[in-house]
Amino acid sequence: EKGGYEHFMLKEMYEQPKAIADTLSPRIQDGKIEIEELGMTDEDIRAIKKINIVACGSAYHAGLTGKYVMEGMARIPVEVDMASEFRYRDPIIEEGTLVVIISQSGETADSLAALREAKQKGAKVLGIVNVVGSSIAREADSVMYTWAGPEIAVATTKAYSCQLIALYLLAVKFARAKGKITDTQMAELIEDLKKIPDQVEMLLGNQEKIQKFANRYLAAKDVFFIGRGIDYAISMEGSLKLKEVSYIHSEAYAAGELKHGTISLVEEGTLVAAVLTQEDLYKKMISNMVEVRSRGAFVLAVTQEGNDEVTKASDYVIYIPNTNKYFTNSLAIIPLQLFGYYIAVGRGCDVDKPRNLAKSVTVE
Ligand code: M6R
């Protein structure tokens, strides 16, 4: 059933190009984005004043990326909450608020409770869900399915990747409906979206290189992930992947926050993974990398092809192919997933079923 792969996690990582294509292609028709299941006209979209994204774990991280993309492209204010916080904080839901609940399983107790709380306060709720017919899918006003197929490994990979795609589709659609992008810009964005499956495939081909690199860090005590903007969101997901399967302590920091405390933890040999895919932030990131390196950190950089400056501030570089600045998370996550996976394999961990974790958290 693992189709020749050693673990479900590995199999599911390799299923990502197909999962992404399956989530994307039915929603691109005649050069336009069609999300029928949304049940919203362009006029309805223009009436959205605020979006609240609510989720747990990796789905929450997808939501954080969604915030940068939606606000950047469609200029709609977005708040992102962990479901366990949202449901108890008496959130302000006014006329024109769209609540988006993201969940692979559709059964996460806190996310389901947050959905009910939002509905009770009068919000329209959209679910981005992977499991067809699950509780969240049934109770939401509308459901946009991620077509990742069954995900078995506790650590999510392909469902997370499809959540990002669903959020990009919504952002482009909303941006167009609100007149924030032109038809030509939309066509370019769609072209970039269509390239993602092949680009992910190509990045998965780096497997051996990443395994070799991971084997050097099997005894790491702490790993820090740093990034700015959208790359901070992906740092959080990269850090979660590593810690949940390998049991190595890791944290993600907004790179600009390092100086406000965390940098005191960096010692000779500490591994710092720096994600820098946003051209306008390269310089700022490079100076943060120089700072940690001068304190002895070993810096692994994940950046876009063409960023040659990066080599002067890092010890090891993984390049991702060029794409629109809003879509880089879909590519940057691939080496980070592989890194977490191979560290866990090298340490002999139970990769598909990490200790203390369950695939679907149905208790609070
Ligand atoms: O089924 P859900 O998407 O609602 O699950 C949310 C989290 O429990 C889940 O993403 C968890 O953080 C994963 N183990 C991360 O790999």
Residues whose N, C-alpha, C, O or C-beta is under 5 A from the ligand:
A	BS01	M6R	C56 G57 S58 A59 I102 S103 Q104 S105 G106 T108 V154 A155 T156 K359 V361
